[in-house]
């Protein structure tokens, strides 16, 4: 299952030949370089490691510098692994680009959602507020949490205020609307997680793919 790393550029819209407008998210995907070929004999499992986006030497530690020098590729900021499908072969230094993806297919896109800091239970979990009139002192409070005299404690996992966002989120079965090869761009239908410039991981959908 080929994986392509990229950056979320933002959202725009395109028009089909019939004049239908489609909201799309623009992803600058790749190019990425194969940095290591893992095998069962040497690593215990089969995988292909890829690197994305060049970086400066002072931002890479010595072990990783040695790793990239051994592979014969430039220093990379991000690395990822994917399991090759049966019959697929890769070589060190091989470049993977958006040409590997076909328009109209469905993708799974993984990213880090926007961080929203500490939020109350209403915004975080969609709870209802209390009455706003007649002397009510219960407006946006979480309400009663304990279970009376017994067990007289708050159960773990109770929904309440706390940190919201900045979680790993995967959107499944988003349609690849357009591929712009000369600019390394993928235009996927709809929204994907993360802020502008955030790192995303793109691969063909595991479920729901059109045959």
MARDOMI-820029 format. One record per residue: residue in three letters; y, x, z of N, C-alpha, C in turn. Coordinates in steps of 0.2 Angstrom, whole numbers, padded with zeros to 4 digits, always signed. Each point is the difference from the previous one (the first is absolute). Layout:
N
ALAYXZYXZYXZ
...
***
This chain:
211
UNK-0006+0004+0000+0006-0004+0000+0006+0004+0000
UNK+0003+0001-0006+0006+0004-0001+0006-0002+0005
UNK+0003+0004+0003+0006-0001+0004+0006+0004-0002
UNK+0006-0004-0001+0006+0004-0002+0005-0001+0006
UNK+0003+0005+0002+0006+0000+0005+0006-0001-0004
UNK+0005-0003+0003+0006-0001-0003+0006-0002+0005
UNK+0006-0001-0002+0005-0003+0004+0003-0006-0002
UNK+0001-0005+0004+0003-0006-0001+0008+0001-0002
UNK+0002-0002-0006+0006+0001-0003+0005-0006+0002
UNK-0003-0006+0000+0004-0006+0001-0003-0006-0004
UNK+0004-0006+0000-0002-0005-0004+0005-0002-0005
UNK-0003-0003-0006+0004-0002-0005-0004-0006-0004
UNK+0002-0002-0006-0004-0005-0003+0000+0002-0008
UNK-0006-0003-0003-0001+0001-0007-0001-0007-0003
UNK+0000+0000-0006-0001-0006-0004-0006+0001-0005
UNK-0004-0005+0000-0006+0000-0004+0002-0002-0007
UNK-0004+0000-0005+0002-0002-0007+0001-0007-0001
UNK-0002-0004+0005+0001-0007+0000+0007-0002+0004
UNK+0003+0005+0002+0006-0001+0004+0000-0001+0007
UNK-0006+0001+0003-0001-0002+0007+0002+0006+0004
UNK+0004-0001+0005+0002+0006+0005-0005+0001+0005
UNK-0002+0007+0001-0005+0002+0005+0003+0005+0005
UNK+0001-0002+0006+0002+0005+0005-0005+0006+0001
UNK+0002+0006+0000-0004+0006+0000+0002+0005+0005
UNK-0004+0004+0003+0002+0006+0004-0002+0006-0004
UNK+0005+0004-0001-0001+0006-0003-0002+0006+0004
UNK-0006+0003-0002-0003+0006+0003+0000+0006-0004
UNK+0003+0005+0002-0001+0007-0003-0006+0003+0002
UNK-0005-0001-0004-0007+0003+0002-0002+0006-0003
UNK-0001+0005+0004-0003+0006-0003+0006+0004-0004
UNK-0001+0005-0004-0007+0003+0000-0003+0003+0006
UNK-0006+0000+0001-0004+0003+0005-0005+0005-0003
UNK-0001+0005+0005-0005+0006-0003-0006+0000+0005
UNK-0006+0001-0003-0006+0001+0004+0001+0007+0003
UNK-0001+0000+0007+0001+0006+0004-0007+0002+0003
UNK-0005-0004+0000-0007+0002+0003-0005-0005-0003
UNK-0006+0002-0001-0006-0004-0002-0005+0001+0006
UNK-0001-0006+0003-0004+0001+0006-0007-0003-0002
UNK-0005+0003+0002-0007-0002-0001-0004+0000+0006
UNK-0006-0003-0001-0005-0001+0006-0002+0006+0003
UNK-0001+0005-0005-0003+0007+0002+0005+0004+0005
UNK+0006-0001-0002+0005+0004+0003+0004-0003+0006
UNK+0001-0007-0001+0005-0004+0004-0004-0006+0004
UNK-0006-0001-0003-0004-0006+0003+0001-0007-0003
UNK+0005+0000-0005+0001-0006-0004+0004+0002-0006
UNK+0000-0005-0005+0003+0001-0007+0007-0003+0001
UNK+0005+0004-0003+0007-0002+0000+0004+0004-0004
UNK+0005-0003-0003+0005+0004-0003+0007+0000+0004
UNK+0003+0006+0001+0006+0000+0004+0005+0002-0005
UNK+0006-0004+0001+0006+0001-0005+0006+0001+0004
UNK+0005+0003-0003+0006+0002+0003+0006-0003-0004
UNK+0005-0003+0003+0005-0003-0003+0007+0002+0003
UNK+0005+0002-0005+0007+0002+0002+0000+0007+0002
UNK+0004+0004-0004+0001+0007+0002+0004+0000+0006
UNK-0001+0006+0004+0004+0001+0006+0002+0007+0001
UNK+0004+0001+0005+0002+0007+0001-0005+0004+0004
UNK+0000+0007+0000-0005+0004+0004+0001-0001+0007
UNK+0006+0000+0003+0001-0001+0007-0002-0006+0003
UNK-0002-0005-0004-0002-0007+0002-0008+0000+0000
UNK-0003+0005-0001-0007+0000-0001-0003+0006+0005
UNK-0005-0002+0004-0003+0005+0005-0004+0005-0004
UNK-0002+0005+0004-0004+0006-0004-0007-0003-0002
UNK-0004-0004+0004-0006-0002-0003+0000-0004-0006
UNK+0005-0005-0001+0001-0003-0006+0003+0004-0005
UNK+0004+0005+0001+0002+0005-0005-0006+0003-0003
UNK-0005+0002+0004-0006+0004-0002-0004-0005-0004
UNK+0000-0007+0002-0004-0005-0004+0002-0001-0007
UNK+0007+0000-0001+0003-0001-0006-0001+0006-0005
UNK+0001+0006+0003-0001+0006-0003-0007+0001-0003
UNK-0005-0002+0004-0007+0000-0002-0001-0005-0006
UNK+0003-0006+0000+0000-0005-0005+0004+0002-0006
UNK+0004+0005+0000+0005+0002-0005+0005-0005-0002
UNK+0002-0004+0005+0005-0005-0002+0006+0001+0005
UNK+0006-0003-0002+0006+0000+0003-0001-0003+0007
UNK+0005+0002+0005+0000-0003+0006+0001-0008+0000
UNK-0003-0004+0003+0001-0007+0000+0002-0003+0007
UNK+0003-0005-0001+0003-0004+0006-0005-0005+0003
UNK-0004-0003-0004-0005-0005+0002-0007+0001-0003
UNK-0005-0001+0003-0007+0001-0002-0004-0007+0001
UNK-0004-0001-0004-0005-0006+0001-0006+0001-0003
UNK-0005-0004+0002-0007+0001-0003-0002-0007-0002
UNK-0005+0000-0005-0003-0006-0003-0007+0002-0002
UNK-0004-0004+0000-0007+0001-0002-0001-0002-0007
UNK-0002+0005-0004-0001-0001-0007-0006-0005-0002
UNK+0001-0003-0005-0005-0005-0003-0005+0004-0003
UNK-0006-0003-0001-0005+0003-0003+0001+0002-0008
UNK-0001+0006-0001+0002+0003-0007+0006+0003-0001
UNK+0005-0001+0005+0006+0003+0000+0000+0007+0002
UNK+0003+0005-0004+0001+0007+0002+0007+0002+0000
UNK+0001+0005+0005+0007+0002+0001+0000+0008+0000
UNK+0006+0003-0001+0000+0007+0001+0006+0002+0004
UNK+0000+0006+0003+0006+0002+0004+0006+0001-0005
UNK+0006-0003+0003+0006+0001-0004+0001-0006-0005
UNK-0005-0004-0001+0000-0006-0005+0006-0005+0003
UNK+0004-0002-0005+0005-0004+0001-0002-0007-0001
UNK+0002-0005+0005-0002-0007-0001+0007-0004+0000
UNK+0001-0004-0005+0006-0003-0002-0001-0008+0000
UNK+0006-0004-0002-0001-0007+0000-0004-0002-0006
UNK-0001+0004-0005-0004-0001-0006-0007-0002+0002
UNK-0002+0001+0006-0007-0002+0003+0000-0007+0001
UNK+0005-0004+0000+0000-0007+0002+0002-0004-0006
UNK-0003-0006+0000+0001-0005-0006+0004-0006+0002
UNK+0005-0002-0004+0004-0006+0001-0005-0006+0001
UNK+0002-0005+0004-0003-0006+0001-0006+0000+0005
UNK-0002+0006+0002-0005+0001+0006+0003-0001+0006
UNK-0004-0001+0005+0002-0002+0007+0000+0007+0004
UNK+0004+0001+0005+0001+0006+0004+0000-0002+0007
UNK-0002+0005+0004+0001-0001+0008+0005+0006+0001
UNK+0005-0002+0004+0006+0005+0001+0001+0000+0008
UNK-0001+0006+0003+0001+0001+0007+0006+0004+0001
UNK+0004-0002+0005+0006+0003+0002+0001-0001+0008
UNK+0006+0003+0002+0002-0001+0007+0005-0005+0000
UNK-0001-0005+0004+0005-0006+0000+0007+0003+0003
UNK+0005-0004-0001+0007+0002+0003-0001-0001+0008
UNK+0003+0005+0003+0001+0000+0007+0006-0005+0002
UNK-0002-0004+0005+0006-0005+0002+0002+0001+0008
UNK-0003+0005+0003+0001+0002+0007-0003-0005+0005
UNK+0003-0001+0006-0002-0004+0005+0003-0007-0002
UNK-0005-0005+0000+0002-0007-0002-0003-0005+0005
UNK+0004-0006+0000-0003-0005+0005-0006-0004-0003
UNK-0003-0004+0004-0006-0003-0002+0001-0005-0006
UNK+0007-0003+0000+0001-0005-0006+0000+0004-0006
UNK+0004+0005-0001+0000+0004-0006-0007+0003-0002
UNK-0003+0003+0005-0006+0004-0001-0006-0004-0001
UNK-0001-0006+0003-0006-0004-0001+0002-0007-0002
UNK+0006-0002-0001+0002-0007-0003-0001-0005+0005
UNK+0001+0001+0007-0001-0005+0005+0006-0005-0001
UNK-0001-0006+0003+0006-0005+0000+0004+0002+0006
UNK+0007-0002-0001+0004+0001+0006+0000-0006+0004
UNK+0003+0000+0006+0001-0005+0005+0006-0005-0002
UNK+0001-0005+0003+0006-0005-0001+0006+0004+0001
UNK+0005-0002-0004+0007+0004+0001+0005-0004+0003
UNK-0002-0006+0003+0005-0004+0003-0003-0003+0007
UNK+0004-0004+0003-0002-0004+0006-0001+0005+0006
UNK+0003+0006+0000+0000+0004+0006-0007+0005-0001
UNK-0003+0000-0005-0006+0004-0001+0002+0007+0001
UNK-0004+0004+0004+0000+0007+0001-0005+0004-0004
UNK-0004-0004-0004-0006+0003-0004+0002-0001-0007
UNK+0003+0005-0003+0002+0000-0007-0004+0004-0004
UNK+0000+0007+0001-0004+0004-0005-0005+0005+0005
UNK-0001-0003+0006-0005+0004+0004-0007-0001-0002
UNK-0004+0004+0002-0007-0001-0002-0004-0006+0003
UNK+0003-0002+0006-0004-0005+0003-0005+0002+0005
UNK-0004-0004+0003-0005+0002+0005-0005+0004-0003
UNK-0002+0005+0003-0005+0005-0002-0006+0000+0004
UNK+0000-0001+0006-0005+0000+0005-0004-0006+0000
UNK-0006+0000+0002-0005-0006+0000+0000-0003+0007
UNK+0006-0002+0003-0001-0003+0006-0002+0004+0006
UNK-0003-0003+0005-0003+0003+0006-0006+0004-0002
UNK-0004-0002-0004-0005+0004-0003+0000+0000-0007
UNK-0001+0006-0003-0001+0007+0003+0006+0003+0002
UNK+0006-0003+0000+0007+0002+0002+0001+0007-0003
UNK-0001+0001-0006+0002+0006-0004+0001-0002-0007
UNK+0003+0005-0003+0001-0001-0008-0005+0004-0003
UNK-0004-0004-0005-0005+0003-0004+0002+0005-0005
UNK-0004+0005-0001+0002+0005-0005+0000-0003-0007
UNK+0005+0003-0004+0001-0003-0007+0004-0006+0000
UNK+0003-0002+0005+0005-0006+0000+0006+0002-0005
UNK+0001-0005-0004+0006+0001-0005+0007+0000+0004
UNK+0004+0005-0001+0006+0000+0004+0005+0005-0004
UNK+0005+0002+0004+0005+0005-0003-0003+0007-0001
UNK+0003+0004-0004-0003+0006-0001+0002+0003-0007
UNK-0003+0006-0001+0002+0004-0006-0003-0004-0006
UNK+0004-0001-0006-0001-0004-0005+0001+0005-0007
UNK-0005-0001-0004+0000+0004-0006-0003+0007+0000
UNK+0001+0004-0006-0002+0007+0000-0008+0000+0001
UNK-0003-0005-0004-0008+0000+0000-0002+0001-0007
UNK-0006+0003+0000-0004+0001-0007-0002-0007-0002
UNK+0003-0002-0006-0001-0006-0003-0003+0001-0007
UNK-0005-0004-0002-0002+0000-0007+0000-0007-0003
UNK+0004+0000-0006+0000-0007-0003-0005+0001-0006
UNK-0004-0005-0001-0006+0000-0004+0001-0005-0006
UNK-0003+0003-0006+0000-0004-0006+0007-0002-0003
UNK+0004+0005+0000+0007+0000-0003-0001+0002-0007
UNK+0003-0004-0005-0001+0001-0007+0004+0006-0002
UNK-0003+0005-0004+0004+0005-0003+0004-0003-0006
UNK+0006-0001+0000+0004-0004-0005+0001+0005-0006
UNK+0002+0006+0002+0002+0005-0006-0001+0007+0002
UNK-0001+0004-0004-0001+0008+0001+0005+0003-0005
UNK+0004+0004+0003+0005+0004-0004-0002+0007+0001
UNK-0004+0003-0005-0003+0006+0001+0005+0006+0000
UNK+0005+0000-0004+0005+0006-0001+0004+0001+0007
UNK+0000-0005+0004+0004+0000+0006-0004+0000+0006
UNK-0007+0000-0001-0005-0001+0006+0001-0006+0004
UNK+0001-0006-0003+0002-0006+0004-0005-0005-0001
UNK-0002-0003+0006-0004-0006+0000+0004-0006+0002
UNK+0000-0006-0004+0003-0006+0002-0005-0005+0002
UNK+0000-0001+0007-0005-0005+0002+0003-0007+0002
UNK-0003-0005-0001+0003-0007+0001+0000-0001+0008
UNK+0006-0002+0002+0001-0002+0007+0003+0006+0004
UNK-0001-0001+0007+0003+0005+0005-0006+0004+0002
UNK+0002+0006+0003-0005+0004+0003+0003+0003+0006
UNK-0004+0002+0005+0003+0002+0007+0004+0007-0001
UNK+0004+0001+0005+0004+0006+0000+0007-0001-0002
UNK+0004+0006+0002+0007+0000-0002+0001+0004-0006
UNK+0006+0000-0003+0001+0004-0006-0001+0007+0001
UNK-0004+0003-0004-0002+0008+0001-0006+0001+0004
UNK-0003-0006+0002-0006+0001+0005-0006+0002-0005
UNK-0005+0003+0004-0006+0002-0004-0005-0006+0000
UNK-0003+0000-0006-0005-0006-0001-0006+0003-0003
UNK-0005-0003+0001-0007+0002-0003-0002-0006-0005
UNK-0002+0002-0006-0002-0005-0005-0007+0001-0003
UNK-0004-0005+0000-0006+0000-0003-0002-0007-0003
UNK-0005+0000-0004-0002-0006-0003-0003-0005+0006
UNK+0001-0006-0001-0002-0005+0005-0008+0001+0001
UNK-0002+0000+0007-0007+0000+0001-0003-0007-0001
UNK+0004-0006+0002-0002-0006-0001+0004-0004-0004
UNK-0002-0005-0004+0004-0004-0004+0002+0003-0007
UNK-0003+0005-0002+0002+0003-0006-0003-0004-0006
UNK+0004-0001-0005-0002-0003-0006-0005+0004-0004
UNK-0006-0003-0002-0004+0004-0004+0001+0000-0007
***
